[in-house]
Amino acid sequence: MAELYFDDLTPGTVVDLGTTVVDRDEMVAFSARFDPQPFHLHEAEGERVFGGLAASGWFTASLWMRAYVDAVLSRAASLGSPGGDEIAWPAPVFAGDELHAEMEVLEARVSRSRPSMGLITLRGTLTRTGDGAVVYRSRFTGMFEVRPTAP
C-alpha cells in the first residue's frame, strides 16, 4: 500500500535519501561490465586522469537511484518516469567516498490528459561528505498517482 502520492510531493520539498559509502569492488565490477574505460579500471590511469581510480558516472547515478528507491519509490504510488533534461558529474567519485543523497521537488502539476496522475520535476544530488563536492546532479520528471478520494 502506497504512503506517498503526488499530493505529498510539493515544490520546495527536500527529502534526505541517506548516505552510502562507495565500495571499490562494486565500483570496478560495474565499470568492467558497463563502462570499461581505463581510468575506471586501472589505478595508474585513474591516478593520471583524476588523481585516483574513479567511478563511472553511471555507477554514481545508480547509487543515487538506489537511495531514491529505498527512501521514496518503495513507499510511493510511483508511475515511472518519462525522462529528464539534465545529468552531470561535476566531480569524480573514488572508492571509500561517503556520499549524501537528496531529492528536491522543483515543480508539480496534474496531468491534463490523465488527471489521476501528477508530474513532478525533481532534482537529485549526491554530495561527498567531508569536502562538500557535488558529484552527481540530475533533473527529471517523476510520475505519481494523485491520492484517491474516498468513495
MIKEMAR-556226 format. One record per atom (N, C-alpha, C, CB): residue in three letters; x, y, z; atom name. Coordinates in steps of 0.1 Angstrom, whole numbers, plus 2048, in hexadecimal, padded with zeros to 3 digits. Glycine has a CB too. Layout:
MIKEMAR-556226
(site 'ALA' (X Y Z) 'CA') ...
END
This chain:
MIKEMAR-556226
(site 'MET' (808 7F4 800) 'N') (site 'MET' (800 800 800) 'CA') (site 'MET' (809 80C 800) 'C') (site 'MET' (7F6 800 80C) 'CB') (site 'ALA' (806 815 7F7) 'N') (site 'ALA' (80E 821 7F6) 'CA') (site 'ALA' (80C 82B 801) 'C') (site 'ALA' (80C 828 7E8) 'CB') (site 'GLU' (816 832 806) 'N') (site 'GLU' (815 83C 810) 'CA') (site 'GLU' (817 84A 80A) 'C') (site 'GLU' (820 83A 81B) 'CB') (site 'LEU' (81F 84B 7FF) 'N') (site 'LEU' (822 858 7F9) 'CA') (site 'LEU' (81B 859 7EC) 'C') (site 'LEU' (831 85A 7F7) 'CB') (site 'TYR' (814 864 7EA) 'N') (site 'TYR' (80D 867 7DD) 'CA') (site 'TYR' (812 874 7D8) 'C') (site 'TYR' (7FE 867 7DF) 'CB') (site 'PHE' (80E 877 7CC) 'N') (site 'PHE' (810 884 7C5) 'CA') (site 'PHE' (80E 890 7CF) 'C') (site 'PHE' (808 886 7B9) 'CB') (site 'ASP' (803 88F 7D6) 'N') (site 'ASP' (7FE 89A 7DF) 'CA') (site 'ASP' (808 89D 7EA) 'C') (site 'ASP' (7F1 896 7E5) 'CB') (site 'ASP' (811 893 7EE) 'N') (site 'ASP' (81A 894 7F8) 'CA') (site 'ASP' (827 89A 7F4) 'C') (site 'ASP' (81D 887 7FF) 'CB') (site 'LEU' (82A 89B 7E7) 'N') (site 'LEU' (836 8A0 7E1) 'CA') (site 'LEU' (835 8AD 7DB) 'C') (site 'LEU' (83C 895 7D7) 'CB') (site 'THR' (834 8B7 7E4) 'N') (site 'THR' (832 8C5 7E0) 'CA') (site 'THR' (83F 8CC 7DD) 'C') (site 'THR' (82A 8CD 7EA) 'CB') (site 'PRO' (83F 8D6 7D4) 'N') (site 'PRO' (84B 8DE 7D1) 'CA') (site 'PRO' (852 8E3 7DE) 'C') (site 'PRO' (848 8E9 7C8) 'CB') (site 'GLY' (85F 8E2 7DF) 'N') (site 'GLY' (866 8E6 7EA) 'CA') (site 'GLY' (869 8DB 7F4) 'C') (site 'GLY' (85F 8F1 7F2) 'CB') (site 'THR' (862 8CF 7F2) 'N') (site 'THR' (865 8C4 7FB) 'CA') (site 'THR' (873 8BE 7F8) 'C') (site 'THR' (85A 8B9 7F9) 'CB') (site 'VAL' (87B 8BC 802) 'N') (site 'VAL' (888 8B6 801) 'CA') (site 'VAL' (888 8A9 809) 'C') (site 'VAL' (893 8C0 806) 'CB') (site 'VAL' (88C 89E 803) 'N') (site 'VAL' (88C 891 80A) 'CA') (site 'VAL' (89A 88D 80B) 'C') (site 'VAL' (883 887 802) 'CB') (site 'ASP' (89E 88A 818) 'N') (site 'ASP' (8AB 885 81B) 'CA') (site 'ASP' (8AB 876 817) 'C') (site 'ASP' (8AF 887 82A) 'CB') (site 'LEU' (8B3 871 80E) 'N') (site 'LEU' (8B3 863 809) 'CA') (site 'LEU' (8BD 85B 810) 'C') (site 'LEU' (8B5 863 7FA) 'CB') (site 'GLY' (8C5 861 81A) 'N') (site 'GLY' (8CF 85A 821) 'CA') (site 'GLY' (8DD 85A 81B) 'C') (site 'GLY' (8CB 84B 822) 'CB') (site 'THR' (8E5 852 820) 'N') (site 'THR' (8F3 852 81C) 'CA') (site 'THR' (8F7 844 818) 'C') (site 'THR' (8FD 857 827) 'CB') (site 'THR' (901 843 80F) 'N') (site 'THR' (907 837 80B) 'CA') (site 'THR' (916 838 80A) 'C') (site 'THR' (901 832 7FE) 'CB') (site 'VAL' (91D 82D 80C) 'N') (site 'VAL' (92C 82E 80B) 'CA') (site 'VAL' (92F 826 7FE) 'C') (site 'VAL' (933 828 817) 'CB') (site 'VAL' (937 82B 7F5) 'N') (site 'VAL' (93B 825 7E9) 'CA') (site 'VAL' (944 819 7EB) 'C') (site 'VAL' (942 82F 7DF) 'CB') (site 'ASP' (93F 80D 7E7) 'N') (site 'ASP' (946 801 7E8) 'CA') (site 'ASP' (94F 7FF 7DC) 'C') (site 'ASP' (93D 7F5 7EA) 'CB') (site 'ARG' (95C 7FD 7DE) 'N') (site 'ARG' (965 7FC 7D2) 'CA') (site 'ARG' (962 7F0 7C9) 'C') (site 'ARG' (974 7FB 7D8) 'CB') (site 'ASP' (95F 7E5 7CF) 'N') (site 'ASP' (95C 7D9 7C7) 'CA') (site 'ASP' (950 7DB 7BE) 'C') (site 'ASP' (95B 7CC 7D0) 'CB') (site 'GLU' (945 7E0 7C4) 'N') (site 'GLU' (939 7E3 7BC) 'CA') (site 'GLU' (93C 7ED 7B1) 'C') (site 'GLU' (92E 7E8 7C6) 'CB') (site 'MET' (944 7F8 7B5) 'N') (site 'MET' (947 802 7AB) 'CA') (site 'MET' (94E 7FD 79F) 'C') (site 'MET' (94F 80D 7B2) 'CB') (site 'VAL' (958 7F4 7A2) 'N') (site 'VAL' (960 7EF 797) 'CA') (site 'VAL' (958 7E4 78F) 'C') (site 'VAL' (96D 7E8 79C) 'CB') (site 'ALA' (951 7DC 796) 'N') (site 'ALA' (948 7D2 78F) 'CA') (site 'ALA' (93E 7D9 785) 'C') (site 'ALA' (941 7C9 799) 'CB') (site 'PHE' (938 7E3 78A) 'N') (site 'PHE' (92F 7EB 781) 'CA') (site 'PHE' (936 7F0 775) 'C') (site 'PHE' (928 7F7 789) 'CB') (site 'SER' (941 7F6 777) 'N') (site 'SER' (949 7FC 76C) 'CA') (site 'SER' (94D 7F1 762) 'C') (site 'SER' (955 803 771) 'CB') (site 'ALA' (952 7E6 767) 'N') (site 'ALA' (956 7DB 75F) 'CA') (site 'ALA' (94B 7D6 756) 'C') (site 'ALA' (95B 7CF 767) 'CB') (site 'ARG' (93F 7D6 75B) 'N') (site 'ARG' (933 7D2 753) 'CA') (site 'ARG' (92D 7DC 74A) 'C') (site 'ARG' (929 7CC 75C) 'CB') (site 'PHE' (92C 7E9 74F) 'N') (site 'PHE' (924 7F3 748) 'CA') (site 'PHE' (92C 7FF 743) 'C') (site 'PHE' (91A 7F7 751) 'CB') (site 'ASP' (937 802 748) 'N') (site 'ASP' (93F 80E 745) 'CA') (site 'ASP' (94E 80C 746) 'C') (site 'ASP' (93A 81A 74E) 'CB') (site 'PRO' (953 802 73E) 'N') (site 'PRO' (961 7FE 740) 'CA') (site 'PRO' (96C 808 73A) 'C') (site 'PRO' (963 7F1 739) 'CB') (site 'GLN' (96B 814 73E) 'N') (site 'GLN' (975 81E 73B) 'CA') (site 'GLN' (981 81C 745) 'C') (site 'GLN' (970 82C 73B) 'CB') (site 'PRO' (98D 81E 740) 'N') (site 'PRO' (999 81B 748) 'CA') (site 'PRO' (999 821 756) 'C') (site 'PRO' (9A5 81E 740) 'CB') (site 'PHE' (995 82E 757) 'N') (site 'PHE' (995 835 763) 'CA') (site 'PHE' (98B 830 76E) 'C') (site 'PHE' (993 844 761) 'CB') (site 'HIS' (982 827 769) 'N') (site 'HIS' (978 821 772) 'CA') (site 'HIS' (97D 813 777) 'C') (site 'HIS' (96A 820 76C) 'CB') (site 'LEU' (987 80E 770) 'N') (site 'LEU' (98C 800 772) 'CA') (site 'LEU' (99A 7FF 777) 'C') (site 'LEU' (98A 7F8 765) 'CB') (site 'HIS' (9A2 808 773) 'N') (site 'HIS' (9B1 807 776) 'CA') (site 'HIS' (9B5 813 77F) 'C') (site 'HIS' (9B9 806 769) 'CB') (site 'GLU' (9BB 80F 78A) 'N') (site 'GLU' (9BF 819 794) 'CA') (site 'GLU' (9C8 824 78E) 'C') (site 'GLU' (9C7 813 7A0) 'CB') (site 'ALA' (9D2 820 786) 'N') (site 'ALA' (9DC 829 780) 'CA') (site 'ALA' (9D5 833 777) 'C') (site 'ALA' (9E7 822 778) 'CB') (site 'GLU' (9CB 82F 76F) 'N') (site 'GLU' (9C4 838 766) 'CA') (site 'GLU' (9BB 841 76D) 'C') (site 'GLU' (9BC 82F 75B) 'CB') (site 'GLY' (9B4 83B 778) 'N') (site 'GLY' (9AC 844 780) 'CA') (site 'GLY' (9B4 84E 787) 'C') (site 'GLY' (9A5 83B 78B) 'CB') (site 'GLU' (9BF 84B 78C) 'N') (site 'GLU' (9C8 854 792) 'CA') (site 'GLU' (9CC 85F 789) 'C') (site 'GLU' (9D5 84D 798) 'CB') (site 'ARG' (9D0 85B 77D) 'N') (site 'ARG' (9D4 865 772) 'CA') (site 'ARG' (9C9 86F 76F) 'C') (site 'ARG' (9D9 85D 766) 'CB') (site 'VAL' (9BD 86A 76D) 'N') (site 'VAL' (9B2 872 768) 'CA') (site 'VAL' (9AB 87A 773) 'C') (site 'VAL' (9A8 86A 760) 'CB') (site 'PHE' (9A8 873 77E) 'N') (site 'PHE' (99F 878 789) 'CA') (site 'PHE' (9A6 87A 796) 'C') (site 'PHE' (993 870 78A) 'CB') (site 'GLY' (9B2 874 798) 'N') (site 'GLY' (9B8 875 7A5) 'CA') (site 'GLY' (9B5 868 7AD) 'C') (site 'GLY' (9B4 881 7AD) 'CB') (site 'GLY' (9AF 85E 7A7) 'N') (site 'GLY' (9AC 852 7AD) 'CA') (site 'GLY' (9A2 84A 7A5) 'C') (site 'GLY' (9A5 854 7BB) 'CB') (site 'LEU' (9A1 83D 7A7) 'N') (site 'LEU' (997 835 7A0) 'CA') (site 'LEU' (989 83B 7A2) 'C') (site 'LEU' (998 826 7A4) 'CB') (site 'ALA' (983 83E 797) 'N') (site 'ALA' (976 846 798) 'CA') (site 'ALA' (96A 83D 793) 'C') (site 'ALA' (977 852 78F) 'CB') (site 'ALA' (95F 83F 79A) 'N') (site 'ALA' (953 837 797) 'CA') (site 'ALA' (94D 83C 78A) 'C') (site 'ALA' (948 839 7A2) 'CB') (site 'SER' (947 834 782) 'N') (site 'SER' (93F 838 777) 'CA') (site 'SER' (934 841 77B) 'C') (site 'SER' (939 82B 76F) 'CB') (site 'GLY' (931 84B 774) 'N') (site 'GLY' (925 854 777) 'CA') (site 'GLY' (918 84C 777) 'C') (site 'GLY' (924 85F 76D) 'CB') (site 'TRP' (917 841 76F) 'N') (site 'TRP' (90B 839 76F) 'CA') (site 'TRP' (90A 831 77C) 'C') (site 'TRP' (90B 830 763) 'CB') (site 'PHE' (915 82D 782) 'N') (site 'PHE' (915 826 78F) 'CA') (site 'PHE' (910 830 799) 'C') (site 'PHE' (923 821 792) 'CB') (site 'THR' (916 83D 799) 'N') (site 'THR' (912 847 7A2) 'CA') (site 'THR' (903 84A 7A1) 'C') (site 'THR' (91A 854 79F) 'CB') (site 'ALA' (8FE 84B 795) 'N') (site 'ALA' (8EF 84C 793) 'CA') (site 'ALA' (8E7 841 799) 'C') (site 'ALA' (8EC 84E 784) 'CB') (site 'SER' (8ED 835 798) 'N') (site 'SER' (8E5 829 79E) 'CA') (site 'SER' (8E5 829 7AD) 'C') (site 'SER' (8EC 81C 799) 'CB') (site 'LEU' (8F0 82F 7B3) 'N') (site 'LEU' (8F0 831 7C2) 'CA') (site 'LEU' (8E5 83A 7C6) 'C') (site 'LEU' (8FD 836 7C7) 'CB') (site 'TRP' (8E3 845 7BE) 'N') (site 'TRP' (8D8 84E 7C2) 'CA') (site 'TRP' (8CB 848 7C0) 'C') (site 'TRP' (8D9 85B 7B9) 'CB') (site 'MET' (8C9 840 7B4) 'N') (site 'MET' (8BC 83A 7B2) 'CA') (site 'MET' (8B9 830 7BD) 'C') (site 'MET' (8BD 832 7A4) 'CB') (site 'ARG' (8C2 828 7C2) 'N') (site 'ARG' (8C0 81F 7CC) 'CA') (site 'ARG' (8BB 826 7D9) 'C') (site 'ARG' (8CC 816 7D0) 'CB') (site 'ALA' (8C1 831 7DC) 'N') (site 'ALA' (8BD 839 7E8) 'CA') (site 'ALA' (8AF 83E 7E6) 'C') (site 'ALA' (8C7 844 7EA) 'CB') (site 'TYR' (8AB 843 7DA) 'N') (site 'TYR' (89E 848 7D6) 'CA') (site 'TYR' (893 83D 7D7) 'C') (site 'TYR' (89E 84E 7C8) 'CB') (site 'VAL' (897 831 7D2) 'N') (site 'VAL' (88D 826 7D3) 'CA') (site 'VAL' (88B 822 7E2) 'C') (site 'VAL' (893 81A 7CC) 'CB') (site 'ASP' (896 821 7EA) 'N') (site 'ASP' (894 81D 7F8) 'CA') (site 'ASP' (88D 827 800) 'C') (site 'ASP' (8A2 81B 7FE) 'CB') (site 'ALA' (88F 834 7FE) 'N') (site 'ALA' (889 83E 806) 'CA') (site 'ALA' (87B 843 801) 'C') (site 'ALA' (892 84A 808) 'CB') (site 'VAL' (879 843 7F4) 'N') (site 'VAL' (86D 849 7EF) 'CA') (site 'VAL' (864 83E 7E7) 'C') (site 'VAL' (870 854 7E6) 'CB') (site 'LEU' (86A 839 7DC) 'N') (site 'LEU' (862 831 7D3) 'CA') (site 'LEU' (85C 825 7D9) 'C') (site 'LEU' (86A 82E 7C7) 'CB') (site 'SER' (863 81F 7E2) 'N') (site 'SER' (85F 812 7E9) 'CA') (site 'SER' (852 814 7F1) 'C') (site 'SER' (869 80D 7F2) 'CB') (site 'ARG' (84E 821 7F4) 'N') (site 'ARG' (842 823 7FB) 'CA') (site 'ARG' (839 82D 7F4) 'C') (site 'ARG' (846 829 809) 'CB') (site 'ALA' (83B 82F 7E8) 'N') (site 'ALA' (834 83A 7E0) 'CA') (site 'ALA' (82B 833 7D5) 'C') (site 'ALA' (83D 844 7DA) 'CB') (site 'ALA' (821 83B 7D1) 'N') (site 'ALA' (818 837 7C6) 'CA') (site 'ALA' (81F 83C 7B9) 'C') (site 'ALA' (80A 83D 7C8) 'CB') (site 'SER' (82B 836 7B7) 'N') (site 'SER' (833 83B 7AB) 'CA') (site 'SER' (82D 834 79E) 'C') (site 'SER' (841 837 7AD) 'CB') (site 'LEU' (82E 83C 794) 'N') (site 'LEU' (82A 837 786) 'CA') (site 'LEU' (835 838 77C) 'C') (site 'LEU' (81E 83F 781) 'CB') (site 'GLY' (842 839 781) 'N') (site 'GLY' (84D 839 779) 'CA') (site 'GLY' (852 847 775) 'C') (site 'GLY' (84A 832 76C) 'CB') (site 'SER' (859 848 76A) 'N') (site 'SER' (85F 855 766) 'CA') (site 'SER' (860 855 757) 'C') (site 'SER' (86C 858 76D) 'CB') (site 'PRO' (85C 860 751) 'N') (site 'PRO' (85E 861 742) 'CA') (site 'PRO' (86C 866 73F) 'C') (site 'PRO' (854 86B 73C) 'CB') (site 'GLY' (874 86A 749) 'N') (site 'GLY' (882 86F 746) 'CA') (site 'GLY' (885 87C 74D) 'C') (site 'GLY' (884 870 737) 'CB') (site 'GLY' (890 882 748) 'N') (site 'GLY' (894 88E 74E) 'CA') (site 'GLY' (89C 897 744) 'C') (site 'GLY' (89D 88C 75A) 'CB') (site 'ASP' (8A1 8A2 749) 'N') (site 'ASP' (8A8 8AB 741) 'CA') (site 'ASP' (8B6 8AF 746) 'C') (site 'ASP' (8A0 8B7 73E) 'CB') (site 'GLU' (8BB 8A8 751) 'N') (site 'GLU' (8C8 8AC 756) 'CA') (site 'GLU' (8CE 8A0 75D) 'C') (site 'GLU' (8C7 8B8 75F) 'CB') (site 'ILE' (8DA 89D 75B) 'N') (site 'ILE' (8E2 894 763) 'CA') (site 'ILE' (8F0 899 762) 'C') (site 'ILE' (8E1 885 75E) 'CB') (site 'ALA' (8F7 899 76E) 'N') (site 'ALA' (904 89F 76E) 'CA') (site 'ALA' (90C 898 779) 'C') (site 'ALA' (904 8AE 771) 'CB') (site 'TRP' (919 896 777) 'N') (site 'TRP' (922 891 780) 'CA') (site 'TRP' (92E 89B 782) 'C') (site 'TRP' (928 883 77C) 'CB') (site 'PRO' (92B 8A6 78A) 'N') (site 'PRO' (935 8B1 78B) 'CA') (site 'PRO' (942 8AE 792) 'C') (site 'PRO' (92E 8BC 792) 'CB') (site 'ALA' (943 8A3 799) 'N') (site 'ALA' (94F 89F 7A0) 'CA') (site 'ALA' (950 890 7A0) 'C') (site 'ALA' (94F 8A5 7AF) 'CB') (site 'PRO' (95C 88B 7A0) 'N') (site 'PRO' (95E 87C 7A0) 'CA') (site 'PRO' (95A 876 7AD) 'C') (site 'PRO' (96C 878 79C) 'CB') (site 'VAL' (957 869 7AD) 'N') (site 'VAL' (954 861 7B9) 'CA') (site 'VAL' (95E 856 7BA) 'C') (site 'VAL' (945 85B 7B8) 'CB') (site 'PHE' (963 854 7C6) 'N') (site 'PHE' (96D 84A 7C9) 'CA') (site 'PHE' (969 840 7D3) 'C') (site 'PHE' (97A 851 7CE) 'CB') (site 'ALA' (96F 834 7D2) 'N') (site 'ALA' (96C 82A 7DC) 'CA') (site 'ALA' (96E 82F 7EA) 'C') (site 'ALA' (975 81D 7DA) 'CB') (site 'GLY' (964 82C 7F3) 'N') (site 'GLY' (965 831 801) 'CA') (site 'GLY' (95E 83E 803) 'C') (site 'GLY' (973 832 805) 'CB') (site 'ASP' (95A 845 7F8) 'N') (site 'ASP' (953 852 7FA) 'CA') (site 'ASP' (946 84F 801) 'C') (site 'ASP' (951 859 7ED) 'CB') (site 'GLU' (942 858 80A) 'N') (site 'GLU' (935 857 810) 'CA') (site 'GLU' (92C 862 809) 'C') (site 'GLU' (935 85A 820) 'CB') (site 'LEU' (921 85E 803) 'N') (site 'LEU' (919 867 7FC) 'CA') (site 'LEU' (90B 869 802) 'C') (site 'LEU' (917 862 7ED) 'CB') (site 'HIS' (907 875 803) 'N') (site 'HIS' (8F9 878 808) 'CA') (site 'HIS' (8F0 87B 7FD) 'C') (site 'HIS' (8FA 884 812) 'CB') (site 'ALA' (8E4 874 7FD) 'N') (site 'ALA' (8DB 876 7F2) 'CA') (site 'ALA' (8CF 87E 7F6) 'C') (site 'ALA' (8D6 868 7ED) 'CB') (site 'GLU' (8CA 887 7ED) 'N') (site 'GLU' (8BE 88F 7EF) 'CA') (site 'GLU' (8B5 88F 7E3) 'C') (site 'GLU' (8C1 89D 7F4) 'CB') (site 'MET' (8A9 891 7E5) 'N') (site 'MET' (89F 893 7DA) 'CA') (site 'MET' (897 8A0 7DE) 'C') (site 'MET' (895 887 7D8) 'CB') (site 'GLU' (896 8A9 7D4) 'N') (site 'GLU' (88E 8B5 7D6) 'CA') (site 'GLU' (883 8B6 7CC) 'C') (site 'GLU' (897 8C2 7D5) 'CB') (site 'VAL' (877 8B9 7D0) 'N') (site 'VAL' (86C 8BB 7C7) 'CA') (site 'VAL' (86D 8CA 7C2) 'C') (site 'VAL' (85E 8B8 7CE) 'CB') (site 'LEU' (86E 8CB 7B5) 'N') (site 'LEU' (86F 8D9 7AF) 'CA') (site 'LEU' (862 8DE 7AA) 'C') (site 'LEU' (879 8D9 7A3) 'CB') (site 'GLU' (85A 8D5 7A3) 'N') (site 'GLU' (84D 8D9 79E) 'CA') (site 'GLU' (844 8CE 79F) 'C') (site 'GLU' (84F 8DE 78F) 'CB') (site 'ALA' (837 8D0 79F) 'N') (site 'ALA' (82D 8C6 79F) 'CA') (site 'ALA' (820 8CB 798) 'C') (site 'ALA' (829 8C2 7AE) 'CB') (site 'ARG' (81A 8C2 790) 'N') (site 'ARG' (80E 8C5 789) 'CA') (site 'ARG' (806 8B8 786) 'C') (site 'ARG' (810 8CD 77C) 'CB') (site 'VAL' (7F9 8B9 786) 'N') (site 'VAL' (7F1 8AE 783) 'CA') (site 'VAL' (7F1 8AD 774) 'C') (site 'VAL' (7E2 8AF 789) 'CB') (site 'SER' (7F1 8A0 76F) 'N') (site 'SER' (7F1 89E 760) 'CA') (site 'SER' (7E3 8A3 75B) 'C') (site 'SER' (7F3 88F 75D) 'CB') (site 'ARG' (7E4 8AA 74F) 'N') (site 'ARG' (7D8 8AE 749) 'CA') (site 'ARG' (7D1 8A2 742) 'C') (site 'ARG' (7DB 8B9 73E) 'CB') (site 'SER' (7D8 899 73D) 'N') (site 'SER' (7D2 88D 736) 'CA') (site 'SER' (7CE 882 740) 'C') (site 'SER' (7DB 888 72B) 'CB') (site 'ARG' (7D5 881 74B) 'N') (site 'ARG' (7D2 877 755) 'CA') (site 'ARG' (7D1 87E 763) 'C') (site 'ARG' (7DD 86C 755) 'CB') (site 'PRO' (7C6 883 767) 'N') (site 'PRO' (7C5 88A 774) 'CA') (site 'PRO' (7C7 882 780) 'C') (site 'PRO' (7B7 891 775) 'CB') (site 'SER' (7C8 875 77F) 'N') (site 'SER' (7CB 86C 78A) 'CA') (site 'SER' (7DB 86B 78C) 'C') (site 'SER' (7C5 85E 789) 'CB') (site 'MET' (7E2 872 783) 'N') (site 'MET' (7F1 871 784) 'CA') (site 'MET' (7F7 87F 785) 'C') (site 'MET' (7F7 86A 777) 'CB') (site 'GLY' (801 881 78E) 'N') (site 'GLY' (808 88D 78F) 'CA') (site 'GLY' (816 88C 78A) 'C') (site 'GLY' (808 892 79E) 'CB') (site 'LEU' (81B 897 784) 'N') (site 'LEU' (829 897 77F) 'CA') (site 'LEU' (831 8A0 788) 'C') (site 'LEU' (829 89C 770) 'CB') (site 'ILE' (83C 89B 78C) 'N') (site 'ILE' (844 8A2 796) 'CA') (site 'ILE' (852 8A4 790) 'C') (site 'ILE' (845 89B 7A3) 'CB') (site 'THR' (857 8B0 78F) 'N') (site 'THR' (865 8B2 78B) 'CA') (site 'THR' (86E 8B1 797) 'C') (site 'THR' (867 8C0 784) 'CB') (site 'LEU' (878 8A8 797) 'N') (site 'LEU' (880 8A5 7A2) 'CA') (site 'LEU' (88F 8A9 79F) 'C') (site 'LEU' (87F 897 7A6) 'CB') (site 'ARG' (896 8AC 7A9) 'N') (site 'ARG' (8A5 8AD 7A8) 'CA') (site 'ARG' (8AA 8A3 7B2) 'C') (site 'ARG' (8AA 8BC 7AC) 'CB') (site 'GLY' (8B4 89B 7AD) 'N') (site 'GLY' (8BB 892 7B5) 'CA') (site 'GLY' (8C9 896 7B7) 'C') (site 'GLY' (8BA 884 7AF) 'CB') (site 'THR' (8CF 895 7C3) 'N') (site 'THR' (8DD 899 7C5) 'CA') (site 'THR' (8E4 88E 7CE) 'C') (site 'THR' (8DE 8A7 7CB) 'CB') (site 'LEU' (8F0 88D 7CB) 'N') (site 'LEU' (8F9 885 7D4) 'CA') (site 'LEU' (905 88F 7D8) 'C') (site 'LEU' (8FF 878 7CE) 'CB') (site 'THR' (907 890 7E4) 'N') (site 'THR' (912 899 7E9) 'CA') (site 'THR' (91C 891 7F1) 'C') (site 'THR' (90C 8A5 7F1) 'CB') (site 'ARG' (928 893 7EF) 'N') (site 'ARG' (933 88C 7F7) 'CA') (site 'ARG' (934 892 804) 'C') (site 'ARG' (940 88C 7EF) 'CB') (site 'THR' (932 88A 80F) 'N') (site 'THR' (934 88F 81C) 'CA') (site 'THR' (943 892 81E) 'C') (site 'THR' (92F 885 827) 'CB') (site 'GLY' (946 89B 826) 'N') (site 'GLY' (954 89F 828) 'CA') (site 'GLY' (957 8AC 821) 'C') (site 'GLY' (95D 894 823) 'CB') (site 'ASP' (958 8AC 813) 'N') (site 'ASP' (95B 8B8 80C) 'CA') (site 'ASP' (94E 8BF 806) 'C') (site 'ASP' (964 8B5 801) 'CB') (site 'GLY' (943 8B8 807) 'N') (site 'GLY' (936 8BE 802) 'CA') (site 'GLY' (935 8BF 7F3) 'C') (site 'GLY' (935 8CC 807) 'CB') (site 'ALA' (93E 8B8 7EC) 'N') (site 'ALA' (93D 8B9 7DD) 'CA') (site 'ALA' (930 8B1 7D8) 'C') (site 'ALA' (949 8B2 7D7) 'CB') (site 'VAL' (929 8B8 7CF) 'N') (site 'VAL' (91E 8B2 7C8) 'CA') (site 'VAL' (924 8A9 7BE) 'C') (site 'VAL' (914 8BC 7C2) 'CB') (site 'VAL' (921 89C 7BE) 'N') (site 'VAL' (927 892 7B5) 'CA') (site 'VAL' (91D 88D 7AB) 'C') (site 'VAL' (92D 886 7BC) 'CB') (site 'TYR' (910 890 7AD) 'N') (site 'TYR' (905 88B 7A4) 'CA') (site 'TYR' (8FA 895 7A5) 'C') (site 'TYR' (901 87D 7A7) 'CB') (site 'ARG' (8F4 899 79A) 'N') (site 'ARG' (8E8 8A1 79A) 'CA') (site 'ARG' (8E0 89D 78E) 'C') (site 'ARG' (8EC 8B0 799) 'CB') (site 'SER' (8D3 89C 790) 'N') (site 'SER' (8C9 899 785) 'CA') (site 'SER' (8BC 8A1 787) 'C') (site 'SER' (8C6 88A 785) 'CB') (site 'ARG' (8B5 8A2 77C) 'N') (site 'ARG' (8A8 8A9 77C) 'CA') (site 'ARG' (8A0 8A0 773) 'C') (site 'ARG' (8A9 8B8 778) 'CB') (site 'PHE' (894 89B 778) 'N') (site 'PHE' (88C 892 770) 'CA') (site 'PHE' (87E 894 775) 'C') (site 'PHE' (891 884 771) 'CB') (site 'THR' (875 88D 76E) 'N') (site 'THR' (866 88D 772) 'CA') (site 'THR' (863 880 778) 'C') (site 'THR' (85E 890 765) 'CB') (site 'GLY' (85C 880 783) 'N') (site 'GLY' (856 874 789) 'CA') (site 'GLY' (847 875 788) 'C') (site 'GLY' (85B 873 798) 'CB') (site 'MET' (841 869 785) 'N') (site 'MET' (833 868 784) 'CA') (site 'MET' (82D 861 790) 'C') (site 'MET' (82E 861 777) 'CB') (site 'PHE' (823 867 797) 'N') (site 'PHE' (81E 861 7A3) 'CA') (site 'PHE' (80E 862 7A2) 'C') (site 'PHE' (823 868 7AF) 'CB') (site 'GLU' (808 858 7A8) 'N') (site 'GLU' (7F9 858 7A9) 'CA') (site 'GLU' (7F5 864 7B2) 'C') (site 'GLU' (7F4 84B 7AE) 'CB') (site 'VAL' (7EA 86A 7AE) 'N') (site 'VAL' (7E3 874 7B7) 'CA') (site 'VAL' (7DC 86B 7C2) 'C') (site 'VAL' (7D9 87D 7AF) 'CB') (site 'ARG' (7DC 870 7CE) 'N') (site 'ARG' (7D6 868 7D9) 'CA') (site 'ARG' (7C7 866 7D6) 'C') (site 'ARG' (7D8 870 7E7) 'CB') (site 'PRO' (7C3 859 7D6) 'N') (site 'PRO' (7B5 857 7D3) 'CA') (site 'PRO' (7AC 85D 7DE) 'C') (site 'PRO' (7B2 848 7D2) 'CB') (site 'THR' (7A0 861 7DA) 'N') (site 'THR' (796 866 7E4) 'CA') (site 'THR' (78E 85B 7E9) 'C') (site 'THR' (78E 871 7DD) 'CB') (site 'ALA' (78A 85C 7F5) 'N') (site 'ALA' (781 851 7FB) 'CA') (site 'ALA' (774 850 7F4) 'C') (site 'ALA' (77F 854 80A) 'CB') (site 'PRO' (76E 844 7F2) 'N') (site 'PRO' (761 843 7EB) 'CA') (site 'PRO' (756 848 7F3) 'C') (site 'PRO' (75F 834 7E7) 'CB') 
END
